[in-house]
Amino acid sequence: MAATTATPSISEEEHRRQLRRAIVASTVGTAIEWYDFFLYSTVTGLVFAKLYFPKSDPLVGTLQAFLIYAVGFLARPVGAAIFGHYGDRIGRKSTLIATLLLMGLATFAVAFVPSYETIGIWGAVLLTVLRFIQGVGVGGEWGGSVLMSMEWTRTNAHRGFAASWPQFGVPAGLFLANLAVLAFSEVSGDAFLTWGWRVPFALSIVLVGVGLYIRLRIMETPVFSRLVKERRIERTPILEVIKRQPREVLLSALVRMGEQAPFYIFTAFVFAYGTTTLKASQNFLLTAVLAGSVLSFFTIPFCGHLSDRIGRKRMYMLGAAVMAVTGFIYFAVLDTGNPVWMFIVIVASLIPHDMMYGPQAALIAEAFTGRLRYSGASLGYQLASVIAGGPAPLIATAIFAKTHSGTAIAVYVLFCAIVSLISAAMLGDHTNKDISEEHHLSPARS
């Protein structure tokens, strides 16, 4: 049922306090959820093919492991539809608490999935189910965390910067996930495949407790409270946004192609490519991706801030243009086998991603009217998971299996960047517009 209470009028000082709390809650909660999601991504390339598909050829086993990995991305639009509906019906805060619990408990359960030697193919089946639940949770997380930060921001001049902080949760989660795997790889040594990889999954339950404590202390956003007060809550927001803003939903998905697909090639596929083709050590690759995530701590909020100065679309299109050539440089340098240059290019590969990811939250969320914003932004954002993020490592593996060429994978990255460039050009720019005002909506289709 719809929400019936609104956040009371608060002082300017209390508003600033709530804004800080909202940004912290969104960033920390998102970092925890992405830790869970990236932990699975990292371990997929290192462990799952060996433990759950031991009878397959190494390349086929990798493909099978990445198929399970892709299930999480297929589930993300489902989570966007479910939690987008409730986020626009009962509020941002309650929905974010639910997504955190769902994601955290599924990740915790992965730690206890028996291997193929113990229960045969049922281990892979259990992994698939838990990966789907993870995807549902993260599918509902992004929209709420972005809106929680953005809708507490009163001035248009800082909205891109505020909305970029939940995006900061991605490199933070990536950092924590790779750090955890690296640490327990060192601690467990030869027993990493036996129990070392499981400990980081089990530890996620501690992070969930921290995230819940923080999120329970924030208030509902002023924008949603105003919608409640004015009785403008939609009964079926997910259906309404599809009827009234289908163009924005589609463009929000396509605009992410050049950001999301390369990101998962650079942070997930690289482990399979690096250890099997380049014969690099897993700890070397983990350390390089770890360093790249640290760089993103700075580049993501900076690019969000820069979008407030030069405009969302201009910043985003610049990032897509840089990404168009990055894939060719990336694989050319990796294939040299020089450890120093390999390390540098893995770290630097996240910069063009961050140029898009920093302003992306505001770019997408601003495109939707307030009463449909959680549903529209979440659905558009997460649909990209089906066409970009989920299939990317799988497509990269298949391309390499056929061509044995990193350059061929770079062509795929180029294609994705071009799609983003065109889509960003077509998406409206609301950098300086008041998001508390309702957008003009096209009539619903009968």
N, C-alpha and C positions, 0 to 999 in steps of 0.2 A: 504494500500500500504506500501511497505517497506520503512524503514528510509533511508535518503539520505545524512545526515550530520553526522559528527563525532566530538567528543570532541577534541578541539585543544590541542597541546602539552602544558603542564603546568610545573611549577617549582616544586622542591621537597617540598618546604614549602606549596605551594598551594595544592599539592597532599595530604599532611598530613591533611590540613584543610578540604579537600573534604572527606577524609576517616572518619574523626571525624563526619562531617555532615551526611555522608551516614549512619554511625552506629546509630547516634541519630535519624535520620529520619526513619530508618528501625525499630528501637526499639520502638520509641514513636508511630509510625503509627500502628505497629503490636499490641502494648498494647491496643490501642484504638479499633482495630478490635476485639481483643479477649475479651475485656471488653463487647462489644456488644454480642458476641457469648456466653460467659459464663454467662452473665446476664440472657439470655434466659434459659440456663442450670439450673441455681440456682432456678429461679422462677418456672420452670416446676415442680420440686419436691415439691414445697411449695404451689403453687397457682393454676396452670392451671387445674388440675384435679377437683378442687372444683368449679372453676368459669365456665369452659367450658364443663364439663361432670358431672354436679351435680346429675343427675338421675342414675348414674352408681354406682355399688358397689365400695368402696374406692380402692380396689386392681385393679379392672377392669379400674376405672377412671385413676389410675396411669399408667397402661399399655397404655391406649389411649393417655394420655398426652405425654408419652415417644415415641409413634409412630410419633406424630407431631415433637417432638424433633429430631427423627432420620431422618426426611426429610431433615434437614439442612446438614446432613452428606452425604446423597444420592446426594445432589446438588453440593457438593464440587468437585468431579471429572469433573462435567460440567463446573464449574468455572475454574478449572485447564486447561481444553482443550481450553476454549475461551481465557482466559487471557494468557495462555502459548503461544498460537499462536501469539498474539499481542506483548507479551513480547519479543519474538524472532524475531519479524518482525519490530516493531516500537521503541522498547527500553523498558528498565526496569522502567524508571522514569514515563513516561506517563501512563503506565499500572497500576502502583501503585496508582496514583492519582485517576484513575477510580474505582479501587477496594475499596478504602477508601470511596468514595462518595456513591457507591452502598450499601455497608454494613451499613454505618451510617444512610442513609435515611430510609432503611428498619427497622432498630432498632428503630428509632424515631417514625415510624408509629405504631409499636407494642403498644406504650403507649396509643393509641386511639382506640384499638379494643374493641368493646362492648362485654359484657359477654353474656352467654346463656340466662339469664333472659330478655335481651333486644332484641336480634336478633336470638335467638335459635342456631341451629347448624352452622349458617353462621359465628359466631364468631370463631369457630374452623377452618372453611374453610379459613378465612382471616389469622389466625395465621399460617396455613400451607403454604399459598402463601408467606407470609413475611419471614417465616423460610427458604423456598426454596431460596428466593433472598439473604438472609443472607449467606446461604451456598455457593451460586455462588460467592459472594464477597470474603469470606474468602478462597475459593478454589483458587482464583487467587492471593491472598495476599502473602502467604507464600513464594512461589518461588521467587517472585520479591524482597521481603525484604531481603531474605538470599543472593541472588546474588548481591544486591546493596552493602551489607557490604563486602561480600567475594571477589567480583571482583575489589574492590578498594584496596585490600590488596596485596602489592607487594611481601612480603616475605612469603614463605611457612610455616615458623616456627610459625606464629601467626594466620594462617587461621582458624583453629578450634575455637580459642578464638573469633575472629572477627565474624564468622558465628554464634556463640552461642548467640550473643546479640539479634538478632531478636527472638530467642527462649526465651530469657528473657522476651519478651513481653507477653508470656503465663502466667507466675505467676503474672506479673504486672497487666494484664487484669483480672485474677482471683481475685487478691487482691482488685482491684477497684470495680469489680462487687459485691463481697461479702460484701465489706465495704459499698457500696451504699445500698444494700438490708438490711444490719444490721442497718444502720443509719435510713433509712426511716421506718423500722419495729419499731424502738424505737419511732420515731417521731409520726407516725400515730397510733400506738397502735392497738386498735380493728378495726380501719379503714384501716388496711394494705391490706385486701382483696378487699376493695372498691377502694381506690386510692393510697395507700402508695407504692404498687409495681410498679405503672405506672411511678412515677417520675424519677427513675433511667434511664428508657428507654428514656424519653423525654430529659433528660440532655445529652444524647449521642450526640446531635446536636452541643453542645458547644465543645466537644472533637474533633469532625470532623473538626471544624474550626481551632483548634490548629494544628491538623495533617496536614491539607492542607497547612497551612502557612509554616510549617517545610519542607514538601516534595517539595514545589515549589522552594526552595532555593538550591537544590542539582543539580549536573551535572550528565549526563549519565556516566555509568561505562566505564573505559578504555577498558575492554575486548569487550564490545558490540561496542564501537566506532571503535576498530580495525577491527572487523568483517565487519562493514559498509565500512570502508576505503578500505578493501581488497575485497569488493563485494562478501562476502560469506554468505549473508543472505538467508536463505531457504524460498522458496515460501510457503510450507506447512509443517512447522516444527513439528506439532503434528503428522502428518501422517508419516513423515520421522523417528521420534524417535521410533514410534511403529514398523516400518519396520526394522530399523537398530540397535536399542538397546532394544528389547523387554525383554531380560533377566534382564537388569538393572531396567526397569520399574516394572516388577513383583517382583523382590527381594526388591526393595525400598518399595513396599506396604507391603510385608510379614514381613520385618524386623521391622515394626512398631507395629505389633500385640501385643507384650509384653510390649510396652510402652503406646500405646493409649487406648486399651481396659481397662486395670486396672486404668488408670488415670480417665476415666469417671465414673468408679465404685466408686473410692475414692473421687471424687469431685461432682458428680451429683446424682448417685444412693444412696449415703450415706444419703442424705436428706430425701428421701422417707423411707429408711430402718430405719434410726435413729428416725424419728418422729412417724412412725406407729408401728414398731416392738419393738424398745427399749424405746419408750416413752420419748426420749430426747427432749429438747426444741430446736426450730429452731435457736434461737440466740446462744445457746451453739455450735451447729454444724457449724453455720456460722463463729463463732469466731475461732473454731479449724481449719477449712479450710483456713481461713484468715491467721492464724499463719503459716500454712504449706506453703502458697504461699510466705510469707515473707522469710522463710528459702530457698525457691527455688531461690530467688533473688541472693543468694550467690552460691548455689550448681550448678546451670545450667552453669554460665560462668566458674566456677572452673573446672567442668567436661569437658567443651569445651577446656579450657587451658590444662588440663591433657591429653587430646587426642592428643595435639600437641607434648607432651613429650613421651607418650607410644604407640601412634598409635590409629586411630579411631576404628578399629575393636576390638582390645583388650579391650579398654575402654567400648565399646558398649556391648560386650559379657559378660563382668564382671557384668554390670548392669542387663542384662537379667537373669543371673544366680541368682543374689540376688532377683530379682522380682519373680522367680520361687517359693520361699518359703515365700515371703511377704504376699500373700493372706491368708495363713493359720494362720499366726501370727495376721494379721489384724482382721479377723472375730472372732478369739478366744478371743482376748482382748476386742473387742466391745461387745461381748455377756456377758462379766462379769458384765456390767452395772456400773462399777466403773468410775466415771467422770474423775478422774485424769488420769487413764490409757487409757481411751477412747480418751482423748484429746491428749495424747502423741502419740498414735498409728496413729491417723488421721494426725497429723503433720508429723510424720516420714515416713508415707506411700509414700510421694512424693520423698523421697531420691532415691530409686531404679529407679523411673521414670526419675529423673534428671540425673542419671548416663548414661542413654541412650539418653535423649533429648538434653543434652549439646553438644555431638559430632555428633548428628544425622544430623544436617543441612549440615555440611561439608561432612560427610560420603555419603549422598545421592547426593548432588549437584556435588561433585567431580567425581561421577561415569559417568557423562554425558559430551559429547563434547560441546564446547562453543556455537556453533551455534544452538544447540538443547537443551541447558541446562535448560532454563526456562520451556519449554514444558515437557521435560523428568522428571526433578526433581518435578515439580508441579503435574504431572499426577501420578507418583509413590507414592508421599507423600499423595495425596488426595484419591487415590483408597483405601488406608487403612481405610478411613472414612466409606466406604461401608461395609467392612468386620470386622472392629474393633470398632472404636469410636462410630459410630451411633448405631449399634445393642447392644453394651455392656450393658447399663442400662436396655434395654428391655430384653436381655437374662438373666441378673442377676435377674430381677423381675420375669421372667417366671420360672427360676430355683428355686427361693425361694418359689414361689407359689406352685410348685410341691413337693419340698422336705422340706420346712421350715428349711433349714440348710444353715448357712453361709459357712460351710466347702465345700458344693457342689459348691458354687460360687468360692471358692478358687481353686478348681480343674480346673475350667474354666480359672482362672488367670494363673495357672501352664501351661495349654495347650498353651495359648498365648505366654508365656515366652519361651517355647521350640521352637515354630515356629520362634520367633525372633532370638534365639540362632543359629539355623540351617541356617537361611537366612543370618545372619551377617557373618557366616563362609564362605558362598558362594559368598558374595558380594566383589568386588575388593576393596583394600585399596590404596588410592591415597594420603595418608597423606603428603608425601614429593615431590609430582610431581607438575610440573608447569601447572596450569589450563589454562594458556593463549595458550598453545599448543593444537592442535586438537587431539582427541583420534583416534586411528585406529578404523574404523567402519566396521562392517560386511556388505557384499553386501545386497542391498535392495531385499526383496523377491518379486518375480514377481506375 
